[in-house]
Amino acid sequence: MRAICDLAYGVCRALGVLLAIGMTSVVTINIVSRYFFDYSFSWSEEAARYMMVWMTMIGAAMAVRKWSHFRLEFLEHVVGSRVRSVLHSIALFATLVVGCLLTWEGLVWLPITNHQLATALQVPMSWFYCAVPFGGVLVTMFAIDSLVDEWTKPSAVPDREASSPI
């Protein structure tokens, strides 16, 4: 599972970089075109918006992999390693549930949006809604891998209670 997650993370990073470059290029070209040639592409804002949606879903999954989402880190320094492991497991289980919900609901919306076309790009909206289950699968996969890692790693730091002489 670790090798698959490492490969998926690498693909996400490359895809995120390509999307960021693409979005920046589209917006820059439209700004230059509007400023110098008094012409604006009708599809540029829509394309940039949907690239941002894909980047958001991919970035959220990558943050799960690297444990980069918001968390109450000060609490981790106060509690023992067992409690810390339980807190991590609870957070990862909640993340797993969210990933499953994103996947499920995203798959529900795909057939509904397949018959709708994006206004300017004239491609099926399901291409853009596909980012939700894609990100959900990645979040789920990364959360499962982190949960397995959390449950199988040996406790590196002993509990303060266990090391206390009293």
N, C-alpha and C positions, 0 to 999 in steps of 0.2 A: 504494500500500500504506500509505503514511504517513497518508493521510486516513481510511482504513478503520480503522487502529489507533487514531487519535485519537478517532474516533467510538465504537469499541468501549470504549476507556478511559473516555470520558464516560458511556456506558451502565453500565459496571461501577461507576463511582463513585456514580451515582444509585441503582443497585440495591443496592450495599453500604450506602448511607445508609438506604434503605427497610428493608432487612433488620435493620440495627442498631436502628432505631426500632421495628420490629415486635417484635423479640426483647425489647427493653427493656420495651415496653408489655405484652407477654404475661406476662413475669416479674413486673412491677410489679402488674398486675391480680391475678395469682394470689396474690402476697404480701398485698396489701390484703384480698382476699377471705378468705384463710385467717386473717388476724389479726383482722379485724373481724366477719366473718360465720361463722367456723369452717367454711368450705366451700372445698374445693380443686378446681379444674378438672382433670379427668383428662387432658386433652389438652395442657395448657400446657407441661409439661416436655418432652414429645416435640416439640412445635412449636418451642420454643426451641432444642432440640438440633439439629434439622434446618436451622433458619435459620442456626445457627452453622456447620454443615457448608458450606452455600452461601457464607456470608461468608468462610470459610477458603479455599475454592477461588477465589473472585473476588479476594480479597486477595492470594493467591499470584501470580495472573496480573498483578495491578496492580504488585506488587513487581518482577516481571520487566520490565515496561514502564519502570519508573523506576529500574532497577538498584539496588534497595533490599535485596536478599537479602544474607546474610552473605558477606563476601569478605575476603581478606587485603589490605587497602588499603595497609598499610605496604610491601608488596612492590612495589606500583605506583609508589611514590615512589623506589625504589632502582634499578629497571630503566629502560632506554631506551624510547622510544615504540614502536619496532618490537616489542620483547619484550612490552610492555604490550598492544599490539594482538593479538599472538598469544595471550596469556593471556586476554584478553577473548573472543577467538574460541573458544578451547577451552571456557571457561565457558558461553558462549552455545550452543555446539554440544551440550554436556552437558544444558543446559536444554531445548534442542530435542528431544533424545532422550527426556527425562523427559516432556515435553509430549505427544509422540507415544505413549509408553507409557500415559500417563493416558487419552488419547483412545481408544486401541485397547482397553485393558482395561475402561474404562468402558462402551464400546459392547458388549463381550462380556457384561457383567453386566446391562445393561438388560433384555433379554428374559427373563432368569432371574428378575429381581426384579419383573417386571410383574404376576405372579400372586400376589405376597405383598402383604398389606395391613399398613399400620402399625397397631400395636395400638390406640392411642387415637384417632388421626385417621381411620382407616379409608379411607385413600387408598392407591393402589399405591405400593410402595416404590421403584419406578422413578422416581417424581417426585424422590425425594431422591438416588438413585444417579445421576441425570442430571447432578448437579453435577460429578461426576468428569470425564466427557467434555467438558462445557461448559468447565470450568476448563482441561482439557488442550488444547482447541482454542485458547483464549485464550493460554495459555502458549506454544504452538507458534507462533501468529501473531505474538505480541510478540517471541519469540526470533528468528524469521526477519527481522522488521523491524529489530531491533537488529543482527543479523549483517550485513544489507545495508548498514546505516548504518556499521558498523564497517569494512567492506571498501571502501566508497566514499568515506569522508571522507579529506581530505588530512591528512597528518601535521602537527599543529599545533606540536609541540615536537620539535626535532631530537634525535637520539640523542646521548648524551654521548660515545660513542665516535667518532661522525662529526664532532663539533665539536672534538675534541681535536687540538691542534697536532702531536702525535707520531704 
